[in-house]
């Protein structure tokens, strides 16, 4: 178990360090591409479901008119609708980010895709 935690910690440190470099060296478009690809790679793992489950859920959101989904591509069509459909966990995290970053202007480099730079 310790070995697993050490591997996870190493992966997290690598991600944090690379994010710091990326935030300083690359365009916002490049950073967005990195974030989207990493998010898609981790989506099924983070949700704790198989990829087919993600496809089914995305199909439901698409039928509701909230997103457009094609293999490997997700387009948000109705953000307010997504915000109504999301669980309370999103609001908890968003409120905490808003609280912690309240004194930092939105254009400051610390704001990258709603996350703080390490």
Secondary structure, DSSP 8 states (H G I E B T S, - for coil): -HHHHHHHHHHHHHHHHHHHHHHHHS-HHHHHHHHHHHHHHHHHHHHTS-HHHHHHHHHHHHHTTSEEEETTEEEES-HHHHHHHS-HHHHHHHHHHHHHTTTS-TTSTTEETTEE--
